[in-house]
Amino acid sequence: MDIYDPLTGETHHARGNQVAAWFLDTDYDGQTFHICQAFSPGDADAWKKLEQALKARIAPEALEQRRGTVSFPFKPGKHGRIAVKVIDFRGNEVVRVLPLEGMVYREG
C-alpha cells in the first residue's frame, strides 16, 4: 500500500505487515463490500482489544492466524471477483478489485 503523507508531500510504501488491517470480500458484487475475512498484521494487540470490547474469549491460535498477510482458502463466488480493503494506521483506506478469472483454485 502506498501512503501519502500530507505533512511532507511524500508517498511511502507500506508492506502488508505494516498496515493496521486488511479485509477480503471473496465474492464482490461491485456495490457492497462484505467482509468475509479480516486480518490485522500491523497491530499485535488489535485482536486483544477486540476481545475486550466484545467481552469475549477468542482462541489464541485463531488470533495468530489473523495477524497474517495471506488469506484463508475460499471458493470463488458467483460474481467471479474479490475485493481487498486495506486500512493504514491513519485510517486511510484503499480497495482493490481483482477478477478471479484465470486464477488457480486449490482446495484448502
N, C-alpha and C positions, 0 to 999 in steps of 0.2 A: 504494500500500500504506500502510495506517495502522499505525504502530508505537507501541506502548505503552512508555513509559519508567517502569520501576518505581521509579526513584530520585526522580522528580518527580511521578509520578502523572498525567502529561500524555500525550496522544496526539499524535504528529506525523505529518504526511502526507509520504511519500517518493514522488517521481516515479519513473518507470521507469528513468531513467538514474542513479538514486541507490541502487539495490538491488545487492546482491552478485551475485545470479544469478537467472535465471528459466528454467523448463523447460516444455516443451509436450509433452503426450501427445495426439496427433492422432486417437486412437480409444479414448477412455477407456471401460473396461468396467464401471466402478462399483466395482471392487475393488482393482485393482493399477495403480499409476501407472507407466507405461512411458515413459521419456524418449526422445522422438523428435527433439527439437531442444533445444539448450542454448545459453544466452546469458549473458554476464557484462558488463553495461553499466557498472557502477559501479566496477570494478577494472581499471584499464588493464593491469595486469601478470598478471591471472588466467590467461590462456592461455599466457603465457611460463612461468609457474610449472608449468602442466600439461605443457608441452614438457619442462621439466627433470625433472619427476617421472617421466614416461614414457620419458625419454631418446630422444625422437623429434623430428623436424622437422615443423612444421606450416606450410603455405603462408601467408605474411603476409596475402594477400587473404582467405583463409578465416578467419583470426583477426579481421580487421577486421569481417567480416560478423557475427561472433558477439558483437560489442560493442553491438549494437543493441537496440531495443525493439520491433521488428517481426519477426514470424516469416517463415520462408521459405514459399512456396506449398506447399500439400499438398492431397491429395484426401481428401474425407470418408470415414471408415471405416464399417464395418458397424454400429457402436454409435450413430452419429449424434450424438456429443458429444465435446468436447475437455475437457481439464483443464490448467490453468495453475498451476504451483507457483512461488511467489516466495519467495526467501530474503533476509533483510536481513543487515547486517554483524554482527549479534549471533548469527546462526544461527537466529533465529525464522523460521518458515515458515508460509505460508498457501496453501491450494489453492482454486481456484475452478473449478467445473464449469459448462460452458456448452453448451446444446444447439445443434446446427448447423441445426436446422430453421428455414427461413426466411432463412438466411444466403445471401449471394451468393457463388457459387464462380467463380473466374476461373482459367483455365489459366495456369500460370506459366511 
